[in-house]
Amino acid sequence: MAEYHHFEQAAEANNISQSTLSTMISRFEDEIQVKLFDCKKKPVQVTKEGLVIIEQLKNITNNIEQLKELVKEVKGEESGILTLSVIPSTAPFLLPLFLQDFASKFPNLTIKVREETLTEIIKKLKFRELDIGIISTPLNENELLELKLYDKPFVFFDANEVQNQLVSIKKIEMKNLCLLEEGHCMRTQVLQLCDMCDQQLDSKLNFEFKAGSIDSLLRFLKANKASTLLPYLAVNDFSNQEKTHLSHFSSPVPYHTVSLAVHRHFVKKKRLEILQEDIIHKISSILSKTDMSNEILLPV
């Protein structure tokens, strides 16, 4: 009800009649002797006291759900739903490597996967609306736990010139760079690189384009002869012609860390451990081809 501010909509969402919902709320208010909703206002408003109580009710509901999952874990039952969200700069390239094999180990488990920004994933993990996130770390969030998967190096892509050589992060032309839009951690990291190199990200183009995905970004780069930094996994399936425009960075190599993130009270430990092992195993052979010595760690 607190989400909808409308009795009819809330009742419909919960598959009960409006009168049943009204009776349930009224009985609960009588029992605790606190008014949760101000029905005189349109739309219906949550009272000041109601906000506090409803927040606690959400915590209790989450704890009950966690208890149910813990019981399943103890009994060895692998059913139910597992929700997983991955940041856009990683999802298209990492998910195909492990998701099918991981899902096959839990045939009775429904795995719901979404691509979401770092901000959205953190918010949902904190409110326990999401089981697991695959994100860039470190986060420095006390409510969340991080389990490292791998360090992801960046490579340099320049659609204007044939590269195929080692480049220094301090010598690339920042004014020709194009980035993902705000909300993407990869954009934040590249901007941090600019600060480290004492360069301004001031495009030479007389128009601004901020891509919502790496695929859109690459299409724009090719059309406008621009450049960018890409995560190593994003270029793993590049054509031979596309690879001629790539350069690896000389040491120190810029990179960021990709980790699993869960709420501190997450109880599906077995699934989490197997997921971590699967991803590390699948990706180790790819990243082993890159010299990862003396890298720069780019915090989010």
Contacts in CASP RR format, 6 or more apart in sequence:
PFRMAT RR
TARGET T0000
AUTHOR 0000-0000-0000
METHOD contacts of the structure
MODEL  1
MAEYHHFEQAAEANNISQSTLSTMISRFEDEIQVKLFDCKKKPVQVTKEG
LVIIEQLKNITNNIEQLKELVKEVKGEESGILTLSVIPSTAPFLLPLFLQ
DFASKFPNLTIKVREETLTEIIKKLKFRELDIGIISTPLNENELLELKLY
DKPFVFFDANEVQNQLVSIKKIEMKNLCLLEEGHCMRTQVLQLCDMCDQQ
LDSKLNFEFKAGSIDSLLRFLKANKASTLLPYLAVNDFSNQEKTHLSHFS
SPVPYHTVSLAVHRHFVKKKRLEILQEDIIHKISSILSKTDMSNEILLPV
1 7 0 8 1.000
1 10 0 8 1.000
1 21 0 8 1.000
1 25 0 8 1.000
1 37 0 8 1.000
1 44 0 8 1.000
2 46 0 8 1.000
2 54 0 8 1.000
3 10 0 8 1.000
4 10 0 8 1.000
4 13 0 8 1.000
5 43 0 8 1.000
5 44 0 8 1.000
5 45 0 8 1.000
5 46 0 8 1.000
6 43 0 8 1.000
6 44 0 8 1.000
7 18 0 8 1.000
7 21 0 8 1.000
7 22 0 8 1.000
7 44 0 8 1.000
8 18 0 8 1.000
10 21 0 8 1.000
11 17 0 8 1.000
11 18 0 8 1.000
11 20 0 8 1.000
11 21 0 8 1.000
14 21 0 8 1.000
25 36 0 8 1.000
25 37 0 8 1.000
28 36 0 8 1.000
29 35 0 8 1.000
29 36 0 8 1.000
32 53 0 8 1.000
34 47 0 8 1.000
34 49 0 8 1.000
34 50 0 8 1.000
34 53 0 8 1.000
35 47 0 8 1.000
35 49 0 8 1.000
35 50 0 8 1.000
36 46 0 8 1.000
36 47 0 8 1.000
36 49 0 8 1.000
36 50 0 8 1.000
36 53 0 8 1.000
36 54 0 8 1.000
37 44 0 8 1.000
37 45 0 8 1.000
37 46 0 8 1.000
37 47 0 8 1.000
37 50 0 8 1.000
38 44 0 8 1.000
38 45 0 8 1.000
38 46 0 8 1.000
38 47 0 8 1.000
46 54 0 8 1.000
58 127 0 8 1.000
62 128 0 8 1.000
65 128 0 8 1.000
66 128 0 8 1.000
66 265 0 8 1.000
66 266 0 8 1.000
66 267 0 8 1.000
69 267 0 8 1.000
69 268 0 8 1.000
70 267 0 8 1.000
72 78 0 8 1.000
72 79 0 8 1.000
72 80 0 8 1.000
73 267 0 8 1.000
73 268 0 8 1.000
73 269 0 8 1.000
73 270 0 8 1.000
76 270 0 8 1.000
78 106 0 8 1.000
78 108 0 8 1.000
78 109 0 8 1.000
78 270 0 8 1.000
78 271 0 8 1.000
79 108 0 8 1.000
79 109 0 8 1.000
80 108 0 8 1.000
80 109 0 8 1.000
80 110 0 8 1.000
81 109 0 8 1.000
81 110 0 8 1.000
81 111 0 8 1.000
81 112 0 8 1.000
82 106 0 8 1.000
82 109 0 8 1.000
82 110 0 8 1.000
82 111 0 8 1.000
82 112 0 8 1.000
82 131 0 8 1.000
82 132 0 8 1.000
82 268 0 8 1.000
82 271 0 8 1.000
83 111 0 8 1.000
83 112 0 8 1.000
83 114 0 8 1.000
83 129 0 8 1.000
83 130 0 8 1.000
83 131 0 8 1.000
83 132 0 8 1.000
84 111 0 8 1.000
84 112 0 8 1.000
84 113 0 8 1.000
84 114 0 8 1.000
84 130 0 8 1.000
84 131 0 8 1.000
84 132 0 8 1.000
84 133 0 8 1.000
84 134 0 8 1.000
85 113 0 8 1.000
85 114 0 8 1.000
85 115 0 8 1.000
85 116 0 8 1.000
85 120 0 8 1.000
85 121 0 8 1.000
85 124 0 8 1.000
85 130 0 8 1.000
85 132 0 8 1.000
85 133 0 8 1.000
85 134 0 8 1.000
86 94 0 8 1.000
86 95 0 8 1.000
86 113 0 8 1.000
86 114 0 8 1.000
86 115 0 8 1.000
86 116 0 8 1.000
86 133 0 8 1.000
86 134 0 8 1.000
86 135 0 8 1.000
87 115 0 8 1.000
87 116 0 8 1.000
87 117 0 8 1.000
87 118 0 8 1.000
87 121 0 8 1.000
87 134 0 8 1.000
87 135 0 8 1.000
87 136 0 8 1.000
87 184 0 8 1.000
87 185 0 8 1.000
87 186 0 8 1.000
88 115 0 8 1.000
88 116 0 8 1.000
88 117 0 8 1.000
88 180 0 8 1.000
88 184 0 8 1.000
88 212 0 8 1.000
88 213 0 8 1.000
88 214 0 8 1.000
89 136 0 8 1.000
89 180 0 8 1.000
89 184 0 8 1.000
89 185 0 8 1.000
89 186 0 8 1.000
89 214 0 8 1.000
89 231 0 8 1.000
89 234 0 8 1.000
90 134 0 8 1.000
90 136 0 8 1.000
90 152 0 8 1.000
90 231 0 8 1.000
90 233 0 8 1.000
90 258 0 8 1.000
91 115 0 8 1.000
91 134 0 8 1.000
92 115 0 8 1.000
92 213 0 8 1.000
92 214 0 8 1.000
92 215 0 8 1.000
92 234 0 8 1.000
93 231 0 8 1.000
93 233 0 8 1.000
93 234 0 8 1.000
93 236 0 8 1.000
93 237 0 8 1.000
94 134 0 8 1.000
94 233 0 8 1.000
94 258 0 8 1.000
94 279 0 8 1.000
94 283 0 8 1.000
95 113 0 8 1.000
97 279 0 8 1.000
97 282 0 8 1.000
97 283 0 8 1.000
98 275 0 8 1.000
98 278 0 8 1.000
98 279 0 8 1.000
98 282 0 8 1.000
99 111 0 8 1.000
99 113 0 8 1.000
101 278 0 8 1.000
101 282 0 8 1.000
102 111 0 8 1.000
102 274 0 8 1.000
102 275 0 8 1.000
102 278 0 8 1.000
103 109 0 8 1.000
103 111 0 8 1.000
105 274 0 8 1.000
106 271 0 8 1.000
109 271 0 8 1.000
116 124 0 8 1.000
117 183 0 8 1.000
117 184 0 8 1.000
117 185 0 8 1.000
118 135 0 8 1.000
118 136 0 8 1.000
118 183 0 8 1.000
118 184 0 8 1.000
118 185 0 8 1.000
118 300 0 8 1.000
119 183 0 8 1.000
121 130 0 8 1.000
121 133 0 8 1.000
121 135 0 8 1.000
121 261 0 8 1.000
122 135 0 8 1.000
122 139 0 8 1.000
122 141 0 8 1.000
122 144 0 8 1.000
122 261 0 8 1.000
124 130 0 8 1.000
125 133 0 8 1.000
125 143 0 8 1.000
125 144 0 8 1.000
125 261 0 8 1.000
125 262 0 8 1.000
125 263 0 8 1.000
126 141 0 8 1.000
126 143 0 8 1.000
126 144 0 8 1.000
126 263 0 8 1.000
128 263 0 8 1.000
128 265 0 8 1.000
131 262 0 8 1.000
131 266 0 8 1.000
131 268 0 8 1.000
132 260 0 8 1.000
132 261 0 8 1.000
132 262 0 8 1.000
132 266 0 8 1.000
132 272 0 8 1.000
132 275 0 8 1.000
133 260 0 8 1.000
133 261 0 8 1.000
133 262 0 8 1.000
134 149 0 8 1.000
134 258 0 8 1.000
134 259 0 8 1.000
134 260 0 8 1.000
134 261 0 8 1.000
134 279 0 8 1.000
135 185 0 8 1.000
135 258 0 8 1.000
135 259 0 8 1.000
135 261 0 8 1.000
135 300 0 8 1.000
136 185 0 8 1.000
136 186 0 8 1.000
136 189 0 8 1.000
136 256 0 8 1.000
136 257 0 8 1.000
136 258 0 8 1.000
136 259 0 8 1.000
136 300 0 8 1.000
137 146 0 8 1.000
137 148 0 8 1.000
137 257 0 8 1.000
137 258 0 8 1.000
137 259 0 8 1.000
137 261 0 8 1.000
137 300 0 8 1.000
138 146 0 8 1.000
138 257 0 8 1.000
138 299 0 8 1.000
138 300 0 8 1.000
139 146 0 8 1.000
139 261 0 8 1.000
139 300 0 8 1.000
142 264 0 8 1.000
143 263 0 8 1.000
143 264 0 8 1.000
144 261 0 8 1.000
144 262 0 8 1.000
144 263 0 8 1.000
144 264 0 8 1.000
145 261 0 8 1.000
145 262 0 8 1.000
145 263 0 8 1.000
145 264 0 8 1.000
145 266 0 8 1.000
146 259 0 8 1.000
146 260 0 8 1.000
146 261 0 8 1.000
147 259 0 8 1.000
147 260 0 8 1.000
147 261 0 8 1.000
147 262 0 8 1.000
147 272 0 8 1.000
147 276 0 8 1.000
148 257 0 8 1.000
148 258 0 8 1.000
148 259 0 8 1.000
149 258 0 8 1.000
149 259 0 8 1.000
149 260 0 8 1.000
149 276 0 8 1.000
149 279 0 8 1.000
149 280 0 8 1.000
149 283 0 8 1.000
150 257 0 8 1.000
150 258 0 8 1.000
150 279 0 8 1.000
150 280 0 8 1.000
150 283 0 8 1.000
150 284 0 8 1.000
150 287 0 8 1.000
151 255 0 8 1.000
151 256 0 8 1.000
151 257 0 8 1.000
151 258 0 8 1.000
151 287 0 8 1.000
151 292 0 8 1.000
151 295 0 8 1.000
151 297 0 8 1.000
152 231 0 8 1.000
152 232 0 8 1.000
152 233 0 8 1.000
152 255 0 8 1.000
152 256 0 8 1.000
152 257 0 8 1.000
152 258 0 8 1.000
152 287 0 8 1.000
153 231 0 8 1.000
153 232 0 8 1.000
153 248 0 8 1.000
153 249 0 8 1.000
153 253 0 8 1.000
153 254 0 8 1.000
153 255 0 8 1.000
153 287 0 8 1.000
153 290 0 8 1.000
153 292 0 8 1.000
153 295 0 8 1.000
154 229 0 8 1.000
154 230 0 8 1.000
154 231 0 8 1.000
154 232 0 8 1.000
154 249 0 8 1.000
154 253 0 8 1.000
154 254 0 8 1.000
154 255 0 8 1.000
154 256 0 8 1.000
155 229 0 8 1.000
155 230 0 8 1.000
155 231 0 8 1.000
155 232 0 8 1.000
155 235 0 8 1.000
155 246 0 8 1.000
155 247 0 8 1.000
155 248 0 8 1.000
155 249 0 8 1.000
156 163 0 8 1.000
156 167 0 8 1.000
156 172 0 8 1.000
156 227 0 8 1.000
156 229 0 8 1.000
156 230 0 8 1.000
156 246 0 8 1.000
156 247 0 8 1.000
156 248 0 8 1.000
156 249 0 8 1.000
157 163 0 8 1.000
157 218 0 8 1.000
157 221 0 8 1.000
157 227 0 8 1.000
157 228 0 8 1.000
157 229 0 8 1.000
157 230 0 8 1.000
157 235 0 8 1.000
157 245 0 8 1.000
157 246 0 8 1.000
157 247 0 8 1.000
158 176 0 8 1.000
158 227 0 8 1.000
158 245 0 8 1.000
158 247 0 8 1.000
159 221 0 8 1.000
159 222 0 8 1.000
159 224 0 8 1.000
159 225 0 8 1.000
159 226 0 8 1.000
159 227 0 8 1.000
159 245 0 8 1.000
160 176 0 8 1.000
160 225 0 8 1.000
160 226 0 8 1.000
160 227 0 8 1.000
161 245 0 8 1.000
162 244 0 8 1.000
162 245 0 8 1.000
163 244 0 8 1.000
163 245 0 8 1.000
163 246 0 8 1.000
163 247 0 8 1.000
164 243 0 8 1.000
164 244 0 8 1.000
164 246 0 8 1.000
164 247 0 8 1.000
165 247 0 8 1.000
166 247 0 8 1.000
166 248 0 8 1.000
166 249 0 8 1.000
166 250 0 8 1.000
167 247 0 8 1.000
167 248 0 8 1.000
167 249 0 8 1.000
167 250 0 8 1.000
168 249 0 8 1.000
168 250 0 8 1.000
169 193 0 8 1.000
169 196 0 8 1.000
169 197 0 8 1.000
169 249 0 8 1.000
169 252 0 8 1.000
169 254 0 8 1.000
169 296 0 8 1.000
170 197 0 8 1.000
172 227 0 8 1.000
173 227 0 8 1.000
174 194 0 8 1.000
174 197 0 8 1.000
174 199 0 8 1.000
174 200 0 8 1.000
174 201 0 8 1.000
174 202 0 8 1.000
175 199 0 8 1.000
175 200 0 8 1.000
175 201 0 8 1.000
175 202 0 8 1.000
175 203 0 8 1.000
175 204 0 8 1.000
176 203 0 8 1.000
176 204 0 8 1.000
176 226 0 8 1.000
176 227 0 8 1.000
177 190 0 8 1.000
177 201 0 8 1.000
177 203 0 8 1.000
177 226 0 8 1.000
177 227 0 8 1.000
177 228 0 8 1.000
177 229 0 8 1.000
178 203 0 8 1.000
178 209 0 8 1.000
178 211 0 8 1.000
178 217 0 8 1.000
178 220 0 8 1.000
178 221 0 8 1.000
178 224 0 8 1.000
178 226 0 8 1.000
178 227 0 8 1.000
178 228 0 8 1.000
179 186 0 8 1.000
179 187 0 8 1.000
179 190 0 8 1.000
179 191 0 8 1.000
179 201 0 8 1.000
179 210 0 8 1.000
179 211 0 8 1.000
179 217 0 8 1.000
179 228 0 8 1.000
180 186 0 8 1.000
180 187 0 8 1.000
180 210 0 8 1.000
180 211 0 8 1.000
180 212 0 8 1.000
180 213 0 8 1.000
180 214 0 8 1.000
180 217 0 8 1.000
181 187 0 8 1.000
181 210 0 8 1.000
181 211 0 8 1.000
181 212 0 8 1.000
182 210 0 8 1.000
184 212 0 8 1.000
185 256 0 8 1.000
185 300 0 8 1.000
186 229 0 8 1.000
186 231 0 8 1.000
187 210 0 8 1.000
188 300 0 8 1.000
189 254 0 8 1.000
189 256 0 8 1.000
189 298 0 8 1.000
189 300 0 8 1.000
190 201 0 8 1.000
190 228 0 8 1.000
190 229 0 8 1.000
191 201 0 8 1.000
192 298 0 8 1.000
192 299 0 8 1.000
193 229 0 8 1.000
193 254 0 8 1.000
193 298 0 8 1.000
194 200 0 8 1.000
194 201 0 8 1.000
196 296 0 8 1.000
203 226 0 8 1.000
205 224 0 8 1.000
205 226 0 8 1.000
209 220 0 8 1.000
209 224 0 8 1.000
211 217 0 8 1.000
211 220 0 8 1.000
214 230 0 8 1.000
214 234 0 8 1.000
217 228 0 8 1.000
220 226 0 8 1.000
221 227 0 8 1.000
221 228 0 8 1.000
229 254 0 8 1.000
231 256 0 8 1.000
232 286 0 8 1.000
232 287 0 8 1.000
232 290 0 8 1.000
233 283 0 8 1.000
233 286 0 8 1.000
235 242 0 8 1.000
235 243 0 8 1.000
235 246 0 8 1.000
236 286 0 8 1.000
238 246 0 8 1.000
248 290 0 8 1.000
248 291 0 8 1.000
251 291 0 8 1.000
251 293 0 8 1.000
251 294 0 8 1.000
251 295 0 8 1.000
252 294 0 8 1.000
252 295 0 8 1.000
252 296 0 8 1.000
253 290 0 8 1.000
253 291 0 8 1.000
253 292 0 8 1.000
253 293 0 8 1.000
253 294 0 8 1.000
253 295 0 8 1.000
253 296 0 8 1.000
254 295 0 8 1.000
254 296 0 8 1.000
254 298 0 8 1.000
255 292 0 8 1.000
255 295 0 8 1.000
255 296 0 8 1.000
255 297 0 8 1.000
255 298 0 8 1.000
256 297 0 8 1.000
256 298 0 8 1.000
256 300 0 8 1.000
257 297 0 8 1.000
260 272 0 8 1.000
260 275 0 8 1.000
260 276 0 8 1.000
260 279 0 8 1.000
262 272 0 8 1.000
266 272 0 8 1.000
END
